[in-house]
Every structure is written in C-alpha cells, then in structure tokens.
Amino acid sequence: MLNIKEILLSLLFIIFFAERACPAQEIKVVFAISPMASPVSTLSSYGDFFKYLSKKTGIKIIPKQRRKYAEINSLLKSGDAQFAVTCTGAFLDGRNEFGLELLAVPVINGKTSYNSLVIVNEKSSIENFSQLRGKVFAFTDPLSFTGRLYPLYVLHQMGVIPVEFFHKSFYTSSHEKSIESVAYGLAEGAAVDSLIFYDMERMEHPAVTMVRIIKVSPPYGIPPIVVSPLVKKPTKQIILTALLEMTSDPEGKEILKKLEIDKYILPDPAIYDNAAQLRKAILLQ
C-alpha cells in the first residue's frame, strides 16, 4: 500500500508531465486590414507594425486582409477578427449595425481629420464637379467615406443620383487603383482619400502626376483603429496601451514614422459627427 510520501510524489509527477504536455495557451488576435491602398502596399506598410504590437503585448497578432470594407465588418461582427485598421465610412456603418467601437485614432501631420479629393486626368478640361455629368466615374468601395459617400453627398446636394448623372461608374477596391484609373484613362473622375493621395505623391508614384484635384471636401474624422464589441476589456486595454505608448518608444516611433503617423491618441467620437450626419443624409434620400 502506498504511503503519503509516495502518493505526493506520484501527484507531482503527473502534474509535471501534464504541464509539459499542455503548455499555456498563447493569446491570439486577428487584426484585419481594409483596402485603403493596394493590397501589396498595405501589407508592406503594416507588417512591422503588427510585429511590434506582438512583441510589446505578448499577444500573437494575425493580420487578415479583405478586398471589401463590408468583409472586414463581417469579420468584426462575428468575432473572427478582433481589431481592424479601417475607413471612416466602414466604422460608421459597423457602429450603426452591430456596435463597432473606436479603439484609437491616428494623428497625421498634427490633425485627426482628412478629406475626400475629387480628381480628373491632368489633361482633362473638366474644372468642377458638375462637368463630370455624362462621364465615367470610379468609386472606391460601397462603404468608403471619401471614395463613395462624399461624392454621393455632392450629387445629393445637386438633386441627382449616380445613374442619372454619370454615364457609368464602377468600384476599384482601393484609392490607389482609383487614382490609377483616372491617370490611365479608365475613368474620367474619382473621389479618393487625401491621406493616400498625398502619401503616393510623397512616394513619387507616377499616377499622381497624371491627375488633378478639382474639389476638396470639408475635413472629416480620420480613419480609426476599431475593435469588435465581442472583445474583452483586458485585451482591448493591452492593445490600446501599446498603441498609445508607441510614440515614447524608439522602435515604436520609427514604425510610426514609416507609416507617416505622428502618434495614436484616445478617440473623441465627436470628430465623426459631421461624417455621420452626411452618411445619414445619403441613406435617407
């Protein structure tokens, strides 16, 4: 019959090998990326960003990219993605549909706002939006604020709808492709994200030199980092803290510099109020 000492040794033996067979489960989160730029340039820009967050938080960050903003929102709604870099229009749509939450807001060139730029080919004689009547127009994505909702609002103010105004319209899935569509003659006009446009200009992308801006929207709340309402508060706080502290960390600061971001700050929902009002006016027409 086993004595107490032998029983204790047996229990310790079992616990030791059970722990080796079943190590602590690694925390993983999916960070979705919306198609603000082309798929290649987006992954290239954010690769180091995700590696940094993983290292600083101890959470394995799994990037996941989709072509459409609606697909990103679907992942966030179901919990198949926990966080996302998204656009203002997709955030507003998700907030209205399933309670999508703001996590952090980037500051770029000292601002938390951006604009929609309506562009035409550099050689075009078009000088204002009304002259796009009967032309081919490129939208970015059905949920894109700068790439679709803003030009729809301009048409709404003119008292017309796209099928009556444009000869033809199509979606490009990225602002970069919208700019290229106008530059290379696939479309006669497009509306694009000012952040993407000026970043391409800085990178000396040839397509930018082949287009011309004819209209600039008022400033609207900048594209945020969002979090699914299904994510638990401790996980949100860990990721948020890492984002807010990037600017005080040399490695984080270097990554922000590559992304052309000054820093991340706590979100002020009020900066999205005018965009939400514009979206509501479009949906009610």
C-alpha positions as CSV (number, residue, x, y, z in Angstrom):
1,M,0.0,0.0,0.0
2,L,1.4,3.4,-1.0
3,N,2.3,5.8,1.9
4,I,1.6,9.5,1.9
5,K,5.1,10.4,0.6
6,E,4.7,8.1,-2.4
7,I,1.3,9.5,-3.2
8,L,2.5,13.1,-3.2
9,L,5.5,12.1,-5.4
10,S,3.1,10.4,-7.8
11,L,0.9,13.5,-7.9
12,L,3.8,15.8,-8.6
13,F,5.0,13.5,-11.4
14,I,1.6,13.7,-13.0
15,I,1.3,17.5,-12.7
16,F,4.8,18.0,-14.1
17,F,4.2,16.0,-17.2
18,A,0.7,17.3,-17.7
19,E,2.0,20.9,-17.8
20,R,4.7,19.9,-20.3
21,A,2.1,18.2,-22.5
22,C,-0.3,21.1,-22.2
23,P,1.6,24.4,-22.2
24,A,-0.2,27.7,-21.5
25,Q,-2.3,28.7,-24.5
26,E,-0.9,31.6,-26.5
27,I,-3.3,34.6,-26.8
28,K,-4.0,35.3,-30.4
29,V,-6.0,38.1,-32.1
30,V,-6.8,38.8,-35.7
31,F,-6.1,42.3,-36.9
32,A,-7.9,43.0,-40.1
33,I,-6.7,45.5,-42.8
34,S,-9.1,47.3,-45.1
35,P,-8.1,48.0,-48.6
36,M,-7.3,51.7,-48.2
37,A,-4.3,51.3,-50.5
38,S,-3.5,48.4,-52.8
39,P,-3.2,45.0,-51.1
40,V,0.6,44.9,-51.7
41,S,1.4,48.3,-50.3
42,T,-0.9,47.9,-47.3
43,L,0.7,44.7,-46.1
44,S,4.2,46.1,-46.7
45,S,3.3,49.2,-44.6
46,Y,1.8,47.4,-41.7
47,G,4.0,44.3,-41.5
48,D,6.4,45.8,-39.0
49,F,3.5,47.5,-37.1
50,F,1.9,44.1,-36.3
51,K,5.3,42.5,-35.4
52,Y,5.9,45.4,-33.0
53,L,2.5,45.1,-31.3
54,S,3.0,41.3,-30.9
55,K,6.4,41.9,-29.2
56,K,5.1,44.6,-26.9
57,T,1.9,43.0,-25.8
58,G,2.9,39.3,-25.8
59,I,-0.2,38.7,-28.0
60,K,0.2,37.0,-31.3
61,I,-1.2,39.4,-34.0
62,I,-2.5,37.6,-37.1
63,P,-3.0,40.0,-40.0
64,K,-6.0,39.3,-42.2
65,Q,-6.8,41.3,-45.3
66,R,-10.0,41.5,-47.4
67,R,-10.9,43.3,-50.6
68,K,-14.1,45.0,-49.3
69,Y,-14.9,47.0,-46.3
70,A,-18.1,45.0,-45.8
71,E,-16.0,41.8,-45.5
72,I,-13.9,43.5,-42.8
73,N,-17.0,44.5,-40.9
74,S,-18.4,41.0,-41.2
75,L,-15.3,39.6,-39.5
76,L,-15.5,42.1,-36.7
77,K,-19.2,41.4,-36.2
78,S,-18.8,37.7,-36.0
79,G,-15.6,37.9,-33.8
80,D,-13.5,36.2,-36.4
81,A,-11.4,39.5,-36.3
82,Q,-11.0,41.4,-33.1
83,F,-9.3,44.6,-34.4
84,A,-9.1,46.4,-37.7
85,V,-7.5,49.4,-39.4
86,T,-10.5,50.6,-41.3
87,C,-12.0,53.7,-43.0
88,T,-14.4,56.2,-41.5
89,G,-17.4,55.0,-43.6
90,A,-16.9,51.4,-42.6
91,F,-16.6,52.4,-38.9
92,L,-19.8,54.4,-39.1
93,D,-21.6,51.5,-40.8
94,G,-20.3,49.0,-38.3
95,R,-21.2,51.2,-35.3
96,N,-24.7,51.6,-36.6
97,E,-25.2,47.9,-37.5
98,F,-23.5,46.0,-34.6
99,G,-21.9,48.4,-32.2
100,L,-18.4,48.6,-33.6
101,E,-16.2,50.5,-31.3
102,L,-13.4,53.0,-31.6
103,L,-10.1,52.0,-30.1
104,A,-7.5,54.6,-31.1
105,V,-7.2,57.5,-33.6
106,P,-4.0,58.3,-35.5
107,V,-2.7,61.9,-35.6
108,I,-1.2,62.6,-39.0
109,N,0.5,65.9,-39.7
110,G,-0.9,67.2,-36.5
111,K,-4.5,66.5,-37.4
112,T,-7.2,63.9,-36.7
113,S,-9.1,64.7,-39.9
114,Y,-8.8,64.0,-43.6
115,N,-10.6,65.0,-46.9
116,S,-12.1,63.5,-50.0
117,L,-10.4,64.7,-53.1
118,V,-12.3,64.7,-56.4
119,I,-9.7,64.2,-59.2
120,V,-9.7,64.2,-63.0
121,N,-7.0,63.5,-65.5
122,E,-4.3,66.2,-65.8
123,K,-5.1,66.7,-69.5
124,S,-8.9,66.9,-68.9
125,S,-10.7,70.2,-69.5
126,I,-13.0,69.4,-66.5
127,E,-12.8,72.1,-63.8
128,N,-15.6,71.4,-61.5
129,F,-17.8,68.5,-60.3
130,S,-20.8,69.4,-62.4
131,Q,-18.8,68.9,-65.6
132,L,-18.5,65.2,-64.7
133,R,-22.1,64.8,-65.9
134,G,-22.2,62.0,-68.5
135,K,-18.6,60.9,-67.7
136,V,-17.2,57.6,-66.3
137,F,-16.6,57.8,-62.5
138,A,-14.6,55.5,-60.2
139,F,-15.8,54.8,-56.7
140,T,-13.5,53.0,-54.3
141,D,-15.8,50.8,-52.2
142,P,-19.5,50.9,-51.3
143,L,-18.7,51.7,-47.7
144,S,-15.8,54.1,-48.4
145,F,-16.5,57.6,-47.0
146,T,-14.1,59.6,-49.1
147,G,-14.3,57.2,-52.1
148,R,-18.1,57.0,-52.3
149,L,-20.2,58.6,-49.6
150,Y,-18.8,62.1,-50.1
151,P,-19.3,62.2,-53.9
152,L,-22.8,60.8,-53.4
153,Y,-23.5,63.6,-51.0
154,V,-22.3,66.1,-53.6
155,L,-24.8,64.6,-56.0
156,H,-27.5,64.6,-53.3
157,Q,-27.0,68.4,-52.9
158,M,-27.3,68.8,-56.7
159,G,-30.6,66.8,-56.6
160,V,-29.4,63.9,-58.8
161,I,-28.4,60.3,-58.3
162,P,-25.4,58.5,-59.8
163,V,-27.2,56.5,-62.5
164,E,-28.8,59.8,-63.8
165,F,-25.6,61.8,-63.6
166,F,-22.7,59.6,-64.6
167,H,-22.6,57.7,-67.9
168,K,-21.0,54.8,-66.0
169,S,-19.5,54.1,-62.6
170,F,-17.5,51.2,-61.1
171,Y,-15.6,50.2,-58.0
172,T,-11.9,49.9,-57.8
173,S,-11.4,48.4,-54.3
174,S,-8.6,50.8,-53.4
175,H,-7.8,54.5,-53.5
176,E,-4.6,53.8,-55.2
177,K,-6.4,52.0,-58.0
178,S,-8.9,54.8,-58.3
179,I,-6.1,57.3,-58.8
180,E,-4.5,55.0,-61.4
181,S,-7.9,54.5,-63.2
182,V,-8.1,58.3,-63.7
183,A,-4.4,58.6,-64.6
184,Y,-4.5,55.9,-67.2
185,G,-7.9,56.8,-68.7
186,L,-10.2,54.0,-67.3
187,A,-12.3,56.7,-65.6
188,E,-12.7,60.4,-66.1
189,G,-13.1,61.2,-62.4
190,A,-12.8,59.7,-59.0
191,A,-13.0,60.6,-55.3
192,V,-10.1,59.5,-53.1
193,D,-8.7,59.6,-49.6
194,S,-6.4,62.6,-49.2
195,L,-4.1,60.6,-46.9
196,I,-3.5,58.0,-49.6
197,F,-3.2,60.6,-52.4
198,Y,-0.5,62.7,-50.6
199,D,1.3,59.6,-49.5
200,M,1.5,58.4,-53.1
201,E,2.7,61.9,-54.0
202,R,5.4,61.7,-51.4
203,M,6.5,58.3,-52.8
204,E,6.6,59.9,-56.3
205,H,4.0,57.4,-57.7
206,P,3.8,58.3,-61.4
207,A,-0.1,58.2,-61.4
208,V,-0.3,61.2,-59.1
209,T,1.4,63.4,-61.5
210,M,-1.1,62.5,-64.2
211,V,-4.2,63.7,-62.2
212,R,-5.5,67.0,-61.0
213,I,-7.7,67.9,-57.9
214,I,-10.9,69.8,-58.8
215,K,-12.7,69.6,-55.4
216,V,-11.7,69.2,-51.8
217,S,-14.2,68.1,-49.2
218,P,-14.5,69.7,-45.7
219,P,-12.4,67.9,-43.0
220,Y,-13.9,64.7,-41.6
221,G,-12.8,62.4,-38.8
222,I,-9.7,60.3,-39.7
223,P,-9.8,56.6,-40.4
224,P,-9.5,54.9,-36.9
225,I,-8.4,51.6,-35.4
226,V,-11.6,49.8,-34.3
227,V,-12.4,46.9,-32.1
228,S,-15.1,44.3,-32.2
229,P,-17.7,44.7,-29.4
230,L,-17.1,41.0,-28.6
231,V,-13.5,41.6,-27.4
232,K,-13.0,41.5,-23.7
233,K,-11.9,44.7,-21.9
234,P,-8.4,43.5,-20.7
235,T,-7.4,42.6,-24.3
236,K,-8.6,46.0,-25.6
237,Q,-6.6,47.8,-22.9
238,I,-3.4,45.8,-23.7
239,I,-3.5,46.7,-27.4
240,L,-4.6,50.3,-26.7
241,T,-1.8,50.9,-24.2
242,A,0.8,49.6,-26.7
243,L,-0.6,52.0,-29.4
244,L,-0.6,55.0,-27.1
245,E,2.9,54.3,-25.9
246,M,4.5,53.9,-29.4
247,T,5.5,57.5,-29.6
248,S,7.6,57.3,-26.4
249,D,9.4,54.1,-27.5
250,P,12.3,54.5,-30.1
251,E,11.3,51.4,-32.0
252,G,7.6,52.3,-32.0
253,K,8.4,55.9,-33.0
254,E,10.4,54.6,-36.0
255,I,7.5,52.4,-37.2
256,L,5.1,55.3,-36.8
257,K,7.4,57.4,-38.9
258,K,7.3,54.8,-41.7
259,L,3.5,54.9,-41.6
260,E,3.5,58.7,-41.7
261,I,1.7,58.8,-38.3
262,D,2.6,61.2,-35.6
263,K,1.1,59.2,-32.8
264,Y,-2.1,57.4,-31.7
265,I,-4.4,59.0,-29.2
266,L,-7.6,58.2,-27.4
267,P,-10.6,58.7,-29.7
268,D,-13.0,61.5,-29.4
269,P,-16.3,60.3,-31.0
270,A,-17.3,63.8,-31.8
271,I,-14.8,64.1,-34.6
272,Y,-17.0,61.7,-36.6
273,D,-20.3,63.7,-36.1
274,N,-20.3,65.5,-39.4
275,A,-19.4,62.3,-41.3
276,A,-22.3,60.6,-39.5
277,Q,-24.7,63.4,-40.5
278,L,-23.5,63.2,-44.1
279,R,-24.0,59.4,-44.1
280,K,-27.5,59.7,-42.7
281,A,-28.5,62.3,-45.3
282,I,-27.3,59.8,-48.1
283,L,-29.2,56.9,-46.6
284,L,-32.4,58.9,-46.2
285,Q,-32.5,60.1,-49.8
